[in-house]
Amino acid sequence: MMHQFTPSHWDLLIKNAYIFDGSGAQPFHGDVAIRGGRINSIGSDLPVDVAREVIDAKGQWLMPGLLDIHTHFDLEVEVDPRLPEAVRHGTTTVVMSNCSLGVCFGKQCPPEFPEQSPIVDCFTRVENMPKRLLTHLVDKVVTWNDTETYLQHFEKMPLGPNVVAMVPHSMLRIEAMGLEESLSRLPSNEEIVAMCTLLRKALDQGFVGFSSDGLPLHYMANDPHRNAKIPAQYATTTEVGALAEVVREYNRIWQTTPNPESPLMILQTLLLTSGRLYGKPLRMTATAAMDININPHGAKAILGLSRFLNSSLMRGHFVFQALSAPFAVYADGITSPLMEEKPSLRELNAIDIEDREGRKRLLNDPDYIKRFRKDWMKGKSGFNLARLRRKLKLEATTFTRELDDMLIDHAPVSSWKGQNLGDVYRRLKQFQSGGATEVCSDDQERQAFESFQNPTKDDADFMLHLLRQYDRNIRWVIITANQRPDVLKELVFHEQTLPGFNDSGAHFRNMAYYDGNLRTLKMAAQDSIELVALAVKRLTRYPAELFGLDTGSLEIGAQADLVLINPEALLQYDSEANLQMTYRDELMTEQMVNRSDGVVPCVIIAGKIAWQNNAFSENFGRERFGSMLTARDDRTVNEPSENKKEPQAA
């Protein structure tokens, strides 16, 4: 084909790249030219003299910008629209408003209690976010009152990546029923109709779908609701069914987090995807396909359930989200999402982060000590069903309460860093049994051991003392899932899953999977170039199709959201070694982040270079790069083919 070129015909030309186009096809060497924010030409030996800027990508992989399909950036984007921790890892599109939480309805403060903000109440504990940040956001940043003005306010923001919003169930309930009512009673038929009307209006405006939540760890943060779960968890079957029919009609996506404590409820929720039962499939994605340590057979059950839902019998359109890494969760003392699993631990977690004295009073209360001991020691002793379930690894938990699994990140006793709590506990017991002081690592540890009650009865007493003595100053980490590399790889690349349960933008000090997409690419790169091509598709075109988005492909006419990857640096990348804490002024707190510098040489969003040579461009954060992506109107599209092996959009 002949081209007629003019001076400065292209804004940017990428030369000599190894190109993955997102289709899953084999990569090829070539050049890509960009003009007006879109891909203008793809070929070989494209002329450099008609391009304003040229990047030599020899030895690098070029692919569509990566999607992060499970984030909680709804609040962070308001104070730092760059979303730098996503972009630096090659992510150019983020899907927000997962797990029934979002801010699209505005403040929603009850008129009679203007200080009771649902945003603060819902996000603080569920996503482990600082209450002072959330309060600041509600008071100073949130200026819209409905879904339409919420979408419109993004038009003036200097966004970094593209952002995608869903309608969050908890906030939808609050909008239709009020905060207090959404937690305390069943909805009336009129209120269910109101929810459906609000949802329909939002989908007309371009919201890509709906998110719900059933995870029993998600609680409100403020009095008088501190012991209540978030509103979505009080939804009735009638309510859920009515909302599902609206999403089904629009052929949009439903994201859910099922209740793992109720297999029957899981099945009831996920069967909503069935075209056999409901006449038309409902696009549905759920968290999460993980290999839980406490239940080594769970991964096979997850994949089996997904196969059943997508079978010719059920005719579903369903996919589990998979985390591309061992599931490491950090805790500052008691502050961890895992601590919501047991009632007594939940009592401690419910106390505001800044209220150390409140935690100390509770930890010294004799009645509370009994409750704590009962929960901590459940299944660890005696002859009972709980002990049997623990031995058989059938406990309904992700937090084992095993001290040997809890690795100390830092503590006032400096020698404890890098040790597990079990080792410390055993030395303490040896010290208290009259062992020589030589069992202590140093004088600092000896002084710490002398402060314990002697004798320390068991590991429950040991943990109680640590929490009284050090509160949030002892930091530890536990890996609860995905420790078997072969099973992890199977989950990430299985036809019934998509990678992406990263929880980006939440749990600031508890976890950091901003580099989840890179971890997926690294797993593939260690295998074969064919698996890399599939990985690129699963991180770009597949999720874009599932969420109904016009992105995720590298073809002429597509928006130029592109990423360059250095394959040699990718293979050498060690995510755990690159974890660090950094203070974010915008978030008013320290945040645990990843650093993959060198792995991603360049990130291009809408044709503009956002990240290059380990630095953000000068205009990044000053001008608009990404945009709010809205959904295509797919109401007339047919259901997916039953014999397709890979997840695909309807």
DOKEKOL-147565 format. One line per 3 residues: number of its first residue (from 1); their letters; for each residue x, y, z of C-alpha. Coordinates in Angstrom, 1 decimal, decimal comma. Example, Ala and Ser with C-alpha at 12.3 -4.5 7.8 and 13.67 -1.06 7.14 Angstrom:
! residues 2
1) AS) 12,3:-4,5:7,8 | 13,7:-1,1:7,1;
//
This chain:
! residues 650
1) MMH) 0,0:0,0:0,0 | 1,3:3,5:-0,9 | 1,2:6,3:1,7;
4) QFT) 1,2:10,0:1,0 | 3,2:11,6:3,8 | 3,4:15,2:4,8;
7) PSH) 5,9:16,9:7,2 | 5,0:16,1:10,8 | 2,6:13,6:9,6;
10) WDL) 2,9:11,6:12,8 | 3,0:12,9:16,4 | 5,0:9,8:17,5;
13) LIK) 6,6:6,9:15,8 | 7,7:3,7:17,7 | 10,3:1,8:15,7;
16) NAY) 11,7:-1,7:15,7 | 9,3:-3,1:18,4 | 8,2:-6,7:18,9;
19) IFD) 4,4:-6,2:18,7 | 1,7:-8,0:20,5 | -1,6:-6,7:19,2;
22) GSG) -3,8:-8,0:22,0 | -5,6:-10,6:19,8 | -3,5:-13,6:21,1;
25) AQP) -1,8:-13,9:17,8 | 2,0:-14,4:17,4 | 3,9:-11,2:17,8;
28) FHG) 5,8:-9,6:14,9 | 8,5:-7,0:14,4 | 7,4:-3,6:13,2;
31) DVA) 6,7:0,0:13,7 | 3,6:1,9:15,0 | 2,8:5,5:14,2;
34) IRG) 0,4:7,7:16,2 | -1,5:10,7:15,1 | -4,1:12,7:17,0;
37) GRI) -4,1:10,3:19,9 | -4,9:7,3:17,7 | -2,9:4,6:15,9;
40) NSI) -2,4:5,8:12,4 | -0,1:3,2:10,8 | 1,3:-0,2:11,5;
43) GSD) 4,1:-1,6:9,3 | 7,8:-2,0:8,8 | 10,4:0,6:7,9;
46) LPV) 8,0:3,5:8,4 | 9,8:6,8:7,7 | 11,2:8,6:10,7;
49) DVA) 11,5:12,0:9,0 | 7,7:12,7:9,1 | 7,4:12,0:12,8;
52) REV) 7,7:14,7:15,5 | 9,1:12,2:18,0 | 10,6:8,8:17,5;
55) IDA) 11,2:6,0:20,0 | 13,6:3,2:19,2 | 12,0:0,1:20,8;
58) KGQ) 14,5:-2,4:19,6 | 14,5:-5,4:21,9 | 11,3:-4,3:23,6;
61) WLM) 7,7:-5,6:23,5 | 5,0:-3,2:22,4 | 1,4:-4,1:23,5;
64) PGL) -1,9:-2,4:24,2 | -2,1:-0,6:27,5 | -3,0:-3,0:30,3;
67) LDI) -6,3:-3,0:32,2 | -6,7:-3,3:35,9 | -10,2:-4,7:36,3;
70) HTH) -10,5:-4,6:40,1 | -9,5:-1,3:41,8 | -10,8:1,0:44,4;
73) FDL) -9,4:4,2:43,0 | -12,7:6,1:43,4 | -11,4:8,3:46,1;
76) EVE) -7,7:8,5:45,2 | -8,5:9,8:41,7 | -10,2:12,8:43,3;
79) VDP) -7,0:14,0:45,0 | -4,4:12,7:42,6 | -6,0:12,1:39,1;
82) RLP) -2,6:10,9:37,8 | -3,1:7,5:39,7 | 0,7:7,2:39,4;
85) EAV) 1,0:3,8:41,1 | -1,1:2,3:38,4 | 0,5:4,0:35,4;
88) RHG) 4,1:3,3:36,2 | 3,4:-0,4:35,9 | 1,9:-0,1:32,4;
91) TTT) -1,8:0,2:33,4 | -3,7:2,6:31,2 | -7,3:1,7:32,2;
94) VVM) -8,7:1,1:35,7 | -12,1:-0,2:36,6 | -13,4:1,4:39,8;
97) SNC) -16,4:1,0:42,1 | -15,9:-2,7:42,9 | -17,4:-4,6:45,9;
100) SLG) -20,5:-2,4:46,1 | -18,5:0,8:47,1 | -18,2:4,0:45,2;
103) VCF) -18,9:7,7:45,3 | -21,1:8,3:42,2 | -24,1:9,5:44,3;
106) GKQ) -22,2:12,2:46,1 | -22,1:12,7:49,8 | -25,4:11,1:50,7;
109) CPP) -25,2:12,5:54,3 | -28,5:12,2:56,2 | -30,1:15,6:56,6;
112) EFP) -30,7:15,0:60,3 | -27,1:13,8:60,8 | -24,9:15,7:58,3;
115) EQS) -21,7:14,5:60,0 | -22,6:10,8:59,2 | -21,0:10,3:55,8;
118) PIV) -21,7:7,0:54,1 | -18,5:7,3:52,1 | -16,5:7,5:55,4;
121) DCF) -18,6:4,9:57,0 | -18,3:2,3:54,2 | -14,7:2,8:53,0;
124) TRV) -12,8:3,2:56,2 | -12,8:-0,4:57,4 | -13,6:-2,3:54,2;
127) ENM) -10,7:-0,8:52,3 | -8,5:0,1:55,4 | -8,3:3,8:54,4;
130) PKR) -7,5:6,7:56,8 | -10,7:8,3:58,2 | -9,1:11,7:58,1;
133) LLT) -8,5:11,4:54,3 | -12,1:10,2:53,7 | -13,5:13,0:55,8;
136) HLV) -11,4:15,5:53,9 | -12,6:14,2:50,6 | -16,2:14,4:51,6;
139) DKV) -15,9:17,9:52,9 | -13,6:19,4:50,3 | -13,7:17,3:47,1;
142) VTW) -17,1:15,6:46,6 | -19,2:18,2:44,7 | -21,7:16,2:42,7;
145) NDT) -25,1:14,9:43,7 | -26,0:12,2:41,1 | -24,5:9,8:38,6;
148) ETY) -24,7:12,2:35,7 | -22,8:15,1:37,3 | -20,3:12,5:38,6;
151) LQH) -19,4:11,4:35,1 | -19,3:15,0:33,9 | -16,9:16,1:36,6;
154) FEK) -14,2:13,9:35,1 | -14,2:15,9:31,9 | -12,3:18,7:33,7;
157) MPL) -9,8:16,5:35,5 | -6,2:15,9:34,3 | -6,6:12,2:34,4;
160) GPN) -3,6:9,9:34,1 | -5,1:6,6:33,0 | -8,6:6,0:31,6;
163) VVA) -11,1:5,4:34,4 | -14,2:3,2:34,3 | -17,1:3,3:36,8;
166) MVP) -19,7:0,9:37,9 | -22,9:1,5:40,0 | -22,1:0,3:43,6;
169) HSM) -24,9:-1,6:45,3 | -24,2:-0,3:48,8 | -24,4:3,3:47,7;
172) LRI) -27,4:2,6:45,5 | -29,3:1,2:48,5 | -28,4:4,3:50,6;
175) EAM) -29,6:6,5:47,8 | -32,9:4,8:47,6 | -33,5:4,0:51,3;
178) GLE) -31,3:6,3:53,3 | -28,3:5,2:55,4 | -30,1:4,1:58,5;
181) ESL) -32,9:2,3:56,7 | -30,5:0,5:54,3 | -29,0:-1,2:57,4;
184) SRL) -32,0:-1,8:59,5 | -34,9:-3,1:57,5 | -36,0:-4,8:54,2;
187) PSN) -36,7:-2,5:51,2 | -40,3:-1,9:50,1 | -41,4:-2,7:46,6;
190) EEI) -41,3:1,0:45,9 | -37,7:1,3:47,0 | -36,7:-1,7:44,9;
193) VAM) -38,3:0,1:41,9 | -36,4:3,2:42,9 | -33,1:1,3:42,9;
196) CTL) -33,9:-0,2:39,5 | -34,8:3,3:38,1 | -31,5:4,8:39,4;
199) LRK) -29,5:1,9:38,0 | -31,2:2,1:34,6 | -30,5:5,9:34,5;
202) ALD) -26,8:5,3:35,3 | -26,5:2,6:32,6 | -28,1:4,9:30,1;
205) QGF) -25,4:7,5:31,0 | -22,7:4,9:30,3 | -21,8:3,2:33,5;
208) VGF) -20,3:-0,2:32,5 | -22,2:-2,2:35,1 | -23,0:-2,9:38,7;
211) SSD) -21,0:-4,2:41,7 | -22,3:-6,1:44,7 | -20,8:-7,6:47,8;
214) GLP) -21,3:-10,5:50,2 | -18,0:-10,9:51,9 | -18,7:-11,2:55,6;
217) LHY) -15,5:-9,2:56,5 | -17,0:-5,9:55,4 | -18,3:-3,7:58,2;
220) MAN) -19,2:-0,1:58,8 | -16,8:2,2:60,6 | -18,8:4,8:62,5;
223) DPH) -21,2:4,8:65,4 | -24,0:3,9:65,6 | -23,4:1,4:62,8;
226) RNA) -20,0:0,0:63,9 | -21,4:-3,5:64,2 | -23,4:-3,5:61,0;
229) KIP) -22,2:-4,9:57,7 | -22,2:-2,6:54,6 | -25,7:-2,1:53,0;
232) AQY) -25,3:-4,5:50,1 | -25,1:-7,4:52,5 | -28,7:-6,8:53,6;
235) ATT) -30,1:-7,1:50,1 | -33,1:-9,4:49,6 | -33,4:-12,0:46,9;
238) TEV) -36,2:-10,0:45,2 | -34,0:-6,9:45,2 | -31,0:-8,7:43,8;
241) GAL) -33,1:-10,4:41,1 | -34,7:-7,1:40,0 | -31,3:-5,3:39,7;
244) AEV) -29,9:-8,3:37,8 | -32,6:-8,1:35,2 | -31,7:-4,4:34,6;
247) VRE) -28,1:-5,3:34,1 | -29,0:-8,3:31,9 | -31,3:-6,1:29,7;
250) YNR) -28,4:-3,7:29,1 | -25,9:-6,5:28,6 | -23,6:-4,9:31,1;
253) IWQ) -21,3:-6,5:33,7 | -22,1:-7,5:37,2 | -19,1:-7,8:39,6;
256) TTP) -19,7:-9,7:42,8 | -17,9:-10,9:45,9 | -19,8:-13,9:47,1;
259) NPE) -20,1:-15,0:50,8 | -17,6:-17,9:51,2 | -19,4:-19,0:54,4;
262) SPL) -22,5:-19,9:52,6 | -22,1:-22,3:49,6 | -25,8:-22,1:48,9;
265) MIL) -25,8:-18,3:48,8 | -22,8:-18,5:46,4 | -24,6:-20,8:44,1;
268) QTL) -27,8:-18,7:44,3 | -25,9:-15,5:43,4 | -23,7:-16,9:40,6;
271) LLT) -26,7:-18,7:38,9 | -27,9:-15,2:38,0 | -25,5:-15,6:35,0;
274) SGR) -27,5:-18,5:33,6 | -29,1:-17,9:30,2 | -30,9:-21,2:30,6;
277) LYG) -32,6:-20,1:33,8 | -33,2:-16,4:32,9 | -33,5:-16,5:29,1;
280) KPL) -30,4:-14,5:28,4 | -26,9:-14,7:30,0 | -25,8:-12,1:32,5;
283) RMT) -22,2:-11,0:32,2 | -20,7:-11,7:35,6 | -17,3:-11,6:37,2;
286) ATA) -16,5:-12,7:40,8 | -13,6:-12,5:43,2 | -11,6:-14,5:43,6;
289) AMD) -10,0:-17,6:42,1 | -7,2:-18,2:44,7 | -5,5:-21,3:46,1;
292) INI) -6,3:-20,8:49,8 | -3,7:-22,4:52,0 | -6,3:-23,6:54,5;
295) NPH) -8,2:-25,4:51,8 | -5,9:-26,9:49,2 | -8,8:-28,4:47,3;
298) GAK) -10,7:-25,1:46,9 | -9,0:-24,1:43,6 | -10,4:-27,1:41,8;
301) AIL) -13,9:-26,5:43,2 | -13,7:-22,8:42,0 | -12,8:-23,9:38,4;
304) GLS) -15,4:-26,6:38,5 | -18,1:-24,2:39,5 | -17,1:-21,8:36,7;
307) RFL) -17,2:-24,6:34,1 | -20,7:-25,5:35,3 | -21,9:-22,0:35,0;
310) NSS) -20,5:-21,6:31,5 | -21,6:-25,0:30,3 | -24,2:-25,7:27,6;
313) LMR) -26,6:-26,7:30,4 | -26,4:-23,3:32,2 | -25,4:-21,1:29,3;
316) GHF) -23,7:-18,5:31,6 | -21,3:-15,8:30,8 | -19,1:-15,9:33,9;
319) VFQ) -15,5:-15,5:34,8 | -13,6:-15,6:38,1 | -10,9:-12,9:38,8;
322) ALS) -7,5:-14,3:39,7 | -4,7:-12,7:41,7 | -1,3:-13,1:39,9;
325) APF) 0,7:-13,4:43,1 | 1,0:-15,0:46,5 | -1,7:-13,3:48,6;
328) AVY) 0,4:-11,5:51,2 | -1,5:-9,3:53,7 | 0,3:-7,0:56,0;
331) ADG) -1,0:-6,0:59,4 | 0,0:-3,1:61,8 | -0,8:-4,8:65,1;
334) ITS) -4,5:-5,7:64,7 | -5,2:-3,5:61,7 | -5,7:-5,9:58,8;
337) PLM) -8,8:-6,9:56,8 | -8,1:-10,5:57,9 | -8,9:-9,5:61,5;
340) EEK) -12,5:-9,0:60,6 | -13,0:-12,8:60,4 | -13,4:-13,4:64,2;
343) PSL) -15,8:-11,5:66,4 | -13,3:-10,6:69,1 | -10,7:-9,5:66,6;
346) REL) -13,4:-7,5:64,8 | -14,0:-5,6:68,1 | -10,4:-4,4:68,1;
349) NAI) -10,4:-3,5:64,4 | -13,6:-1,5:64,8 | -11,8:1,0:67,1;
352) DIE) -10,4:4,0:65,2 | -6,8:3,7:64,2 | -5,8:6,7:66,2;
355) DRE) -7,5:5,4:69,4 | -4,7:3,4:71,0 | -6,1:3,9:74,5;
358) GRK) -9,4:2,5:73,4 | -7,7:-0,7:72,2 | -5,7:-0,9:75,4;
361) RLL) -8,8:-0,7:77,6 | -10,5:-3,4:75,6 | -7,4:-5,7:75,7;
364) NDP) -7,3:-5,4:79,5 | -11,0:-6,1:80,0 | -11,4:-9,6:81,6;
367) DYI) -14,6:-10,4:79,6 | -12,9:-9,4:76,4 | -9,9:-11,5:77,2;
370) KRF) -12,2:-14,5:77,4 | -13,7:-13,7:74,0 | -10,4:-13,2:72,4;
373) RKD) -9,0:-16,5:73,8 | -12,0:-18,4:72,6 | -11,7:-17,1:69,1;
376) WMK) -7,9:-17,4:68,9 | -7,7:-20,9:70,2 | -10,7:-22,3:68,4;
379) GKS) -9,7:-25,6:66,8 | -6,3:-25,6:68,3 | -7,0:-27,9:71,2;
382) GFN) -9,4:-30,5:72,5 | -11,4:-33,2:70,8 | -14,2:-31,4:68,8;
385) LAR) -15,5:-30,6:65,4 | -13,5:-27,4:65,1 | -10,2:-29,3:65,8;
388) LRR) -11,1:-31,9:63,2 | -11,9:-29,3:60,6 | -8,6:-27,6:61,3;
391) KLK) -6,7:-30,8:61,0 | -8,4:-31,6:57,7 | -7,8:-28,0:56,4;
394) LEA) -11,5:-27,4:56,1 | -11,8:-24,3:58,2 | -14,0:-21,5:56,8;
397) TTF) -11,2:-18,9:57,2 | -8,2:-17,4:55,4 | -6,5:-16,4:58,6;
400) TRE) -5,1:-19,6:60,3 | -3,9:-17,9:63,5 | -0,7:-19,9:63,3;
403) LDD) 2,2:-17,9:64,7 | 4,7:-19,7:62,3 | 2,8:-18,2:59,4;
406) MLI) 3,1:-14,6:60,7 | 6,4:-13,0:59,6 | 7,6:-9,9:61,4;
409) DHA) 8,2:-7,0:59,1 | 9,4:-4,7:61,8 | 9,0:-4,3:65,6;
412) PVS) 10,4:-2,3:68,6 | 12,6:-5,3:69,2 | 14,8:-4,9:66,1;
415) SWK) 16,2:-8,5:66,1 | 12,6:-9,8:65,4 | 12,6:-8,4:61,9;
418) GQN) 12,5:-11,3:59,4 | 11,5:-13,8:62,1 | 8,1:-15,4:62,4;
421) LGD) 6,1:-15,0:65,6 | 6,3:-18,7:66,3 | 10,1:-18,6:66,7;
424) VYR) 9,8:-15,6:69,1 | 7,1:-17,4:71,1 | 9,1:-20,6:71,5;
427) RLK) 12,1:-18,6:72,7 | 9,9:-16,8:75,2 | 8,6:-20,2:76,5;
430) QFQ) 12,2:-21,5:76,8 | 13,2:-18,3:78,6 | 10,3:-18,5:81,1;
433) SGG) 10,9:-22,2:81,8 | 14,3:-21,3:83,4 | 16,4:-21,5:80,3;
436) ATE) 19,6:-19,5:80,2 | 19,4:-15,9:79,0 | 21,5:-17,1:76,1;
439) VCS) 18,2:-18,1:74,4 | 17,5:-14,4:73,9 | 18,7:-12,8:70,7;
442) DDQ) 20,0:-9,8:72,5 | 19,4:-7,6:75,6 | 16,5:-5,9:73,9;
445) ERQ) 14,7:-9,2:73,5 | 15,5:-10,2:77,1 | 13,9:-7,0:78,3;
448) AFE) 10,9:-7,7:76,1 | 10,5:-11,2:77,5 | 10,8:-9,9:81,1;
451) SFQ) 7,7:-7,8:80,4 | 5,5:-10,8:79,6 | 3,3:-12,4:82,2;
454) NPT) 5,1:-15,5:83,6 | 4,1:-18,1:82,7 | 2,6:-17,1:79,3;
457) KDD) -0,1:-19,8:79,1 | -0,3:-20,2:75,3 | -0,1:-18,3:72,0;
460) ADF) -3,4:-16,4:72,7 | -1,8:-14,9:75,8 | 1,4:-14,2:73,8;
463) MLH) -0,6:-12,3:71,1 | -2,6:-10,4:73,7 | 0,6:-9,1:75,3;
466) LLR) 2,1:-8,1:71,9 | -1,0:-6,1:71,1 | -1,1:-4,4:74,5;
469) QYD) 2,6:-3,7:74,6 | 3,2:-2,6:71,0 | -0,3:-1,9:69,5;
472) RNI) 0,3:-0,9:65,8 | 4,1:-0,6:66,2 | 4,6:-4,3:65,4;
475) RWV) 4,0:-5,0:61,8 | 3,7:-8,5:60,4 | 2,7:-10,3:57,1;
478) IIT) 1,0:-13,5:56,4 | 0,6:-15,3:53,0 | -2,9:-16,9:53,0;
481) ANQ) -3,1:-18,1:49,4 | -1,4:-18,8:46,1 | 1,8:-20,3:47,6;
484) RPD) 1,9:-23,2:45,1 | 3,5:-21,8:41,9 | 2,0:-24,5:39,7;
487) VLK) -1,6:-24,0:41,0 | -1,2:-20,2:40,8 | -0,1:-20,4:37,2;
490) ELV) -3,1:-22,7:36,4 | -5,5:-20,2:38,0 | -4,0:-17,2:36,3;
493) FHE) -4,1:-18,7:32,8 | -7,2:-20,9:33,0 | -9,9:-20,4:30,5;
496) QTL) -12,4:-19,9:33,3 | -10,5:-16,9:34,9 | -9,0:-13,6:34,1;
499) PGF) -6,1:-12,0:36,0 | -6,9:-8,9:37,8 | -7,9:-9,2:41,5;
502) NDS) -5,4:-6,5:42,5 | -7,4:-4,3:44,8 | -5,4:-1,3:43,6;
505) GAH) -6,1:1,9:45,5 | -7,2:0,2:48,7 | -5,6:-1,3:51,8;
508) FRN) -2,9:1,3:51,7 | -0,7:-0,4:54,3 | -1,9:-4,0:53,9;
511) MAY) -1,2:-5,0:50,4 | 0,3:-3,8:47,1 | -0,5:-5,5:43,8;
514) YDG) -0,2:-2,5:41,5 | 2,2:-4,6:39,5 | -0,2:-7,6:39,2;
517) NLR) -0,3:-7,3:35,4 | 3,5:-7,4:35,2 | 3,5:-10,5:37,5;
520) TLK) 1,2:-12,2:34,9 | 3,5:-11,3:32,0 | 6,5:-12,5:33,9;
523) MAA) 4,9:-15,9:34,5 | 4,2:-16,1:30,8 | 7,6:-15,0:29,8;
526) QDS) 9,2:-17,8:31,9 | 7,2:-20,2:29,8 | 7,0:-19,3:26,2;
529) IEL) 6,3:-16,5:23,7 | 3,0:-18,1:22,9 | 1,9:-17,8:26,5;
532) VAL) 3,0:-14,2:26,5 | 0,7:-13,5:23,6 | -2,1:-15,1:25,5;
535) AVK) -1,2:-13,2:28,6 | -1,3:-9,9:26,7 | -4,8:-10,8:25,4;
538) RLT) -6,0:-11,6:28,9 | -4,7:-8,3:30,2 | -6,1:-6,2:27,3;
541) RYP) -8,6:-7,3:24,8 | -10,5:-9,9:26,9 | -11,2:-7,6:29,9;
544) AEL) -12,1:-4,8:27,5 | -14,7:-7,0:25,8 | -16,0:-8,3:29,1;
547) FGL) -16,6:-4,8:30,4 | -17,8:-3,5:27,0 | -15,0:-1,0:26,5;
550) DTG) -13,5:0,4:23,3 | -9,9:-0,2:24,4 | -7,4:-3,0:24,8;
553) SLE) -6,3:-3,5:21,2 | -3,4:-2,4:19,0 | -4,9:-1,8:15,6;
556) IGA) -5,3:1,1:13,2 | -7,9:3,6:14,4 | -7,7:2,5:18,1;
559) QAD) -6,9:5,0:20,8 | -3,1:4,9:21,3 | -2,9:3,4:24,8;
562) LVL) 0,3:1,5:24,5 | 3,0:0,0:26,7 | 6,6:-0,9:26,1;
565) INP) 8,0:-3,8:28,2 | 11,7:-4,7:28,6 | 11,6:-8,5:28,5;
568) EAL) 15,0:-9,0:30,1 | 14,2:-6,7:33,0 | 10,8:-8,4:33,3;
571) LQY) 12,4:-11,8:33,8 | 14,7:-10,4:36,5 | 11,9:-8,5:38,3;
574) DSE) 11,3:-9,4:41,9 | 8,2:-7,8:43,2 | 8,6:-8,6:46,8;
577) ANL) 12,2:-7,2:46,8 | 10,8:-3,9:45,4 | 8,1:-3,3:48,0;
580) QMT) 8,5:-0,1:49,9 | 6,6:2,4:52,0 | 6,2:5,9:50,7;
583) YRD) 4,4:8,9:52,1 | 1,8:10,3:49,8 | 0,9:13,9:50,5;
586) ELM) -2,3:13,6:48,6 | -3,4:10,6:50,7 | -2,1:12,0:54,0;
589) TEQ) -0,6:8,7:54,9 | 2,2:6,2:54,1 | 1,4:3,7:51,4;
592) MVN) 2,9:0,4:50,5 | 3,8:0,4:46,8 | 5,8:-1,5:44,2;
595) RSD) 8,7:-0,3:42,1 | 9,2:-2,0:38,7 | 11,4:0,7:37,3;
598) GVV) 13,2:-0,6:34,2 | 10,6:-3,2:33,4 | 8,3:-0,6:31,7;
601) PCV) 10,4:1,8:29,6 | 7,4:3,7:28,3 | 3,6:4,2:28,8;
604) IIA) 1,6:6,1:26,2 | -2,0:7,2:26,9 | -4,1:8,7:24,2;
607) GKI) -1,0:9,1:22,1 | 0,9:11,1:24,8 | 3,9:9,8:26,7;
610) AWQ) 3,0:9,5:30,4 | 6,0:7,5:31,7 | 9,4:7,2:30,1;
613) NNA) 12,9:6,3:31,4 | 11,7:5,7:34,9 | 10,0:9,1:35,2;
616) FSE) 6,7:10,7:34,5 | 6,5:13,3:31,7 | 6,5:17,0:32,6;
619) NFG) 2,9:17,4:31,6 | 1,6:14,3:33,4 | -0,8:15,5:36,0;
622) RER) -1,0:19,0:34,4 | -3,0:18,1:31,4 | -5,5:15,4:30,5;
625) FGS) -4,2:12,0:29,3 | -6,9:9,4:30,0 | -10,7:9,9:30,1;
628) MLT) -13,8:8,4:31,6 | -14,6:5,4:29,4 | -18,3:4,6:29,1;
631) ARD) -19,9:1,4:27,9 | -21,1:0,5:24,4 | -24,8:0,0:24,1;
634) DRT) -24,8:-3,8:23,6 | -28,5:-4,5:24,3 | -29,0:-6,0:20,8;
637) VNE) -26,0:-8,2:20,8 | -26,5:-11,9:20,9 | -25,4:-14,1:23,8;
640) PSE) -21,9:-15,7:23,6 | -21,3:-18,9:21,6 | -21,6:-22,0:23,9;
643) NKK) -18,6:-23,7:22,4 | -16,1:-20,9:23,0 | -13,4:-22,0:25,3;
646) EPQ) -12,1:-18,6:26,3 | -14,3:-16,0:28,1 | -15,6:-13,5:25,6;
649) AA) -18,0:-10,6:25,5 | -21,5:-11,1:24,5;
//
